[in-house]
């Protein structure tokens, strides 16, 4: 059977860094969670994470992979979520990209990334974590479970308690979200990002429609062969 040639990489023979490079280069684009938390002492923290996605709607669960420091210490985001049990995930649009990157700077625990980035916040509705006003959407979450999968990273599952969506981007009656208006960005490998402005629709066929399409293709192929 002919086809494109692929290069196989055995992950058991690669270093953690090599596996990381291959994963972030192939699992693309990845949604970005700009997460706000509050420490036990009341200090706010914000950081972006692209090892993130929604897993299920019933219950509504999101998953975030948070990398630990090289010595195994937890980052402020992980520690704050363990201490306070809540966090807020902000969806990042193109207009928020530059400020999101400021929140990625490795500041010390005494620095308020939200203030450094000039991000205006309001108190959470169901959580103590603040909400970034300029984000197109924000999911308020309660820690559901934390999975310790190794020294490098832990996976935090959060139950979504509620979502704030910018009013001009959602129809409250139909719950339709304007995905073009959301103008979300995604993470690629290295320092690269992508925009979601180039969109297209594909509708999944029923079994009957699929069979009809197959029959139509066979008729066309038979006619072309003759």
N, C-alpha and C positions, 0 to 999 in steps of 0.2 A: 504494500500500500504506500503510494507516494504522498509526500506532504512536506511541510517545512521542517527543517532540522532543528532540534532543541538540544540545549546543553543541560545536563542533569547535575545538580549539586546535592550531595549527601550531607544533610545538616549535622549528622553525628560526627562528621570529620571537619566541621567548620568551627571557628571561634564564635563567641557570642556577638562580637562586632561584625563579623562577616555575615552571620545570619540576619542581623539587624539591617545591614545594607541591602540585602536581597529582599527582605520583607517590605521595607519602606519604598523600595523601587518597583515592586510588583503589585502590592495591595494599594491601589490608587484609583481615584482620589479618596482620601479619608476625611470624614467630617471633623471639624475642630470644635472642641468643647472649651470655651473660656470659662473656667470655674472660679466662682467666688466662695470663700469660706470665712469663718470667723473663729479666732482662737478662743481658748478658755478664758483668757484675760480680756477679750473683747477687741483684739486687733484684727483688721480685715486683711485678707490676702486674695490675690488673683493670679491665675496661671493658665496658659493654654495647653491642651493635650489632644493629640491627634490619634492616639490609640483609644478610640471612642466610637460607640454606636448604640442604637436602640436595639434591644433584644426581643422584647415581647410587649404586647399591649394589655394583657390580662393575666397577671397584674402588669402595669406599665413599668418596665425595668430598663434602665440604661446601664451600660458598662463602661468604665474608664480605667485604662491601664496607666498607673502613675509610677514613674521610674524612681527608684531609691538613689541615694548618694552612693558613691563608690565604696564607702565604708559600711554600707548597710543601713545608715540612718534614713528615716522617713523624711520626705519633703514636708513643707508646711501644710500643703493641701491634704496629704494623707493624715498627718497628725491632727489637724483641725477637725477633719471629718470623724476621726475616731473619738475625739473629745466631745464634740457637740452633736454628732450624729446627723448633720445635714449639710447640704451644699446646693448651689445653684449653677446650672449649666446654661451658658449663653451661646446661642448660635452666632457665628461670626460672618458678617457680610463684608463686602469689599470696602465699604466706608470705615469699617472698624479694624481693618488689617494692621495699619501702622500702630495703633494703640495696643492691639493684641500683642504685637511683637515686643513692645516695651514691657508688657507683663511677663514676657518670657525671659527677660534679663535676670541673671542669677543674683538678685539682691539678697541681703541678709534678712532674718526674720523680723527685724525692727523697722523695715521699710515697707510702706504702704504702696503697693504697685498701682492701685487704683488712682492714688494721688499723683504718682509719678507720670502716669499715662494721661492724666487730666480727664478721667472718666467720672461722670456724675452718676451717683447711685441713689436709690431709695430703699427703705427697709423692706425686707421680705414679707410676704403675706402669710405663708404657712411655715417659714423657716427663719432663723436668725441671720442667715447669710444675706448680704445686700444684693440688690438687683441693679444691673447696669442699664440705665434708661435708654441709651442709644442702640442697644442690641435689638435686632428684629424679633427675636423670640428668646424666652428664658424659661427653663424648666426647673421648678423648685423640687428638690429631691431629699428623701430621707434615706440614710444608709440602710440597705437591705442585708448586705453581706459583704465581707472582705475576704478575698481569696489570696492567700500567700503562695504564689507559684514558684518562688525562688528568691535569691538575694537581690536580683536586678529590679524586680518590679512586683507590685501587687495590683490585683484587679478589684476595683470597688464597684459593687452593684448598688444602684440607687433606685428606690421606688419613687416614681414621679407623682408628687402630690398635686401638682397643678402646673399650668403653663400660661405665661403671659405672651401674647402675640400682638404686635403693633396693629392698631385698629384698622389701618388702611390696607393691611395685608390679609385679613381674614373676614369671611362672611359669617357672622355669628349665627345666622339661621341655617345655612347649609354646611357649616364647618369647613368650607373650601378655603385652602390657603393659597395665596398668590405666589407660586414658587418662583416665577420670574421676578416679581417684585422683591422677594426675599434677598436676591442678589448674593447668595451665599458663596463663600470660597471654600476650597478643599486643599488638603495638604498632599504634596507629591514627595518625591525623594529629595534629600539634600535641603537646599534653601528654596525650593520651588513650590509654587502654589498654582491653583487653577480656579477659574471662575465658572459659574454654572449658567451663564447667559446663553450658551449654545445648547438648546434643548430640542428633543424630538419625542414623539409619542409612538409607542408600539403596544397594540392591544393584544392580549393573550387570547387565542382562538378557542372556541369550544372544540370538542372532539369531532363533531359533525362538520364544522367549518374547516378543520384541518384535513379531514378526508376529502372534502370537496376540492380543496386546494391541491392535494396530491393527485386527484383524478384529472384536474385541469392541467397540471404540469405534465402528466403522462400523455395527454392528448397532444399538447404542444410539442413534446419531445418526439412522439411518433410521427407527427406531421413534418417536423424538421428533418428527421432521419430519412423520410421518404422523398 
